């Protein structure tokens, strides 16, 4: 149970994020929901590589051989960088929409339909 | 730099050239617009040439491997890796090479077209840079043999695509479409990453061949499969996750829409790669095959019925793109549904897969052509509304001819390429389930009806006074369209040649999981 806690928390954060994306009307909050899902995936990745009583995977002068997995950490770093780019792009879109439409509410941002 | 060096490092150069060119474009742009145009033309031409060279190499000499950072890139398991493929490996098999051909041809035609269609726009440095990045995303997705790498290229594809959709702000409407596309793509990307994490947690590997060889199809694998399928089907614009497609396709600049079609197909490639290479017969192939078939039939039918009522020409074509994606899903889905039954697979399953895969190529050509003609009409008249357009056949004769070629091809009229692939799908699917085949034919007829309406609305009728000074599209745009039109006709006249030389190897590579694993891990 204790070992599974990070996974459960990741699932909870993901559900909160998806809920925010579905039920919030403000575009900024939708993007915040997206960031939450991303944080959940990052947490899941890092938790996957965790080992009890392990050290950072640096082999020089390592006191033991029990190390946490470095691959998932590299994947998380990559995803954080991608996430920053995505969030920046989405927020800049929201800025333009707010300037042109005068609102960032999903009820008014509906000119495309049919 | 000699020929051997290029062939040996083709998979790396295929991505390095457009990526370096993309980031250098804003710098070169400071030297003047002529220098930048030459730079972009040279970069894209070189990329297409390398892509075609690589594809030729794959189709003549078999799967090409490229291990990044190894002394000998051709061997997947160098001695210093300890017998485990720890490095990122590009596994370019026949299916990947097939997609590379599509991207190379479409990219080249779109680049020529873009030089004229965007000539009056502002901010071209960024536009061309994003165009090249979109090419990088597509090529990377189809070439890589590493699922995390696949995710990274999927994100490059999504971000570049969304930024291009929103590039011409158009009172904010294009940005709205771009925002939708970006949100959908990002959530899809996160689903894919989550699925990758599930697979990595179980098998401790990111290489597709390693995962495929140890696939157990546990409960977690099923969750991963659902996440992969839903995210990638969403990105490829299949019903019921198609709602972003008409917005993004209609608001993007004409040149970019033609390339977005290829970008969506790269996601479709992802669906097929996951189902066939990662899981193959390990999964419940009949059930998953039927899910894909149902998605395909729904896409075909909903796409075409929504298209019939549209008034905006590009929106209408976008719904047809959804509909045509259904054909590919149907063909390949039938192949998957009988994957484990050898006799059924040999009699019609393989032909259905060939039809579906051939349709990907044909669709990229004729749909790209149609979007380019729509872009040319918008370029000259400034409107996309079918109610306002009319009588353009008098002044835009070449565009009209290209439109006719594309429209007949999409409706499946011989001797155009759409007929060739649709016939393969009809014949084989009829043996599997006659009802599905009949639905496919009805959808084809509705497609024809829809395009007859569009043709009549845009080109027929007397010359209208408000379009009296409309001229033919500029030469580079016509050349870009002509490339796609010639291929549309050529593939329709000689379909057997194309099927035998590139489509059948691609279908074989997809169905043969063992071959894929053996090419990386070496005869296990």
Interface residues (C-beta under 8 A of the other chain):
Chain A: X21 X27 X30 X31 X34 X37 X38 X41 X44 X45 X48 X71 X72 X75 X78 X79 X82 X85 X86 X89 X90 X93 X94 X96 X97 X99 X100 X101 X109 X111 X112 X114
Chain B: X148 X152 X155 X159 X162 X163 X166 X169 X171 X172 X173 X175 X176 X177 X178 X179 X180 X182 X183 X186 X187 X189 X190 X193 X194 X196 X197 X200 X201 X206 X246 X247 X250 X251 X309 X310 X312 X315
